[in-house]
Amino acid sequence: MDHKKSLLIIPIFLPHQGCPHQCSFCNQNKISNTPSRLPSTSFMNREINRYLSFKRDPDTPVQIAFYGGNFLGIPFSSIIMLLDEAAAFVHAGKADSIRFSTRPDTISNEILDKLEPYRISTIELGAQSMDDRILSLSNRGHTAEDTARAASTIKQRNIQLGIQMMTGLPGDEGRQSIETANKIIGLSPDFVRIYPTLVLSKSPLEKSYTRGEYSPMSLENSVKLAAKIYCLFTKSGIPVIRMGLQASDGLEKNEGLVAGPFHPAFGHLVLSEIFLEKVKERLQCRQNVRDKEAVIHVHATGISKMRGLKNQNIHALQRMFRLKAVHILSDDTLRKDQVMVNIRD
Ligand code: SF4
């Protein structure tokens, strides 16, 4: 499945189902705003049909996705119950594929052999870090080697591989996140997601935070770090399909969020930061821009990212380079990530 094509993903949340314990940063109930229980087949049926009713283009591929837990840690009879329900939609031609997210230490050839009849198209591994000390500090209970082994097992079966990583975990000073990204690139995933660590209520990390043992990253530093990591992945041809947690009602209203770099448009902030850095680089190479006007050309899809939220990038450039004005113009002959800067009096 090509992630660049639009895809209707029908999420079935299984908060904490199959988890051997609670990882220190995690509270899936707050993230998904869903209580911890396996959905009944009738609930799944209703939910899938509800999403299918949103489908406008009959050619849009549909994928049923099990998120929010450790899918392969669920008792096998329940895995089969969930997959049978999803597969019924695939067999009826109403859905095209099935995906799930799971811990790296649940992947084995034996379990994937058993799931072969379901033709799973995508598996997402919650790697979080490729540093064993950081994994241990977050009580993950698996190693970086488990992730490498799982990734290779999945790829050998021609199943799409997604990898999720986190920044700002306890013990991570940023350098380790960069190293994690580089090690993940070595595993050749088909796509990645980047999540900054948040302090969620009723998570073990909340206790560390309250005791003063853990300080989350600031939003600004978290955006800058994610921007560096995003560029590492995209330069290696690996799409970053999500940055930052999706805003559930609880997170949006700050009910489940105790502290940390949450922003409902985190991904947009990161892409804006990347555009800002590109223009700064160009202007730093130019002489005498003070009191002049900068005319920045970007593809139409990049206009709002170039401006930044509330025109922050424009204000920052004016301030930094003492520019008289900054104009942003769309130019669809440019690539979507390209920036051209002209200076005029
Ligand atoms: S991070 Fe994954 S394995 Fe850990 S508690 Fe959360 S859902 Fe379970």
Residues whose N, C-alpha, C, O or C-beta is under 5 A from the ligand:
A	BS01	SF4	H16 C19 H21 Q22 C23 C26 G68 G69 N70
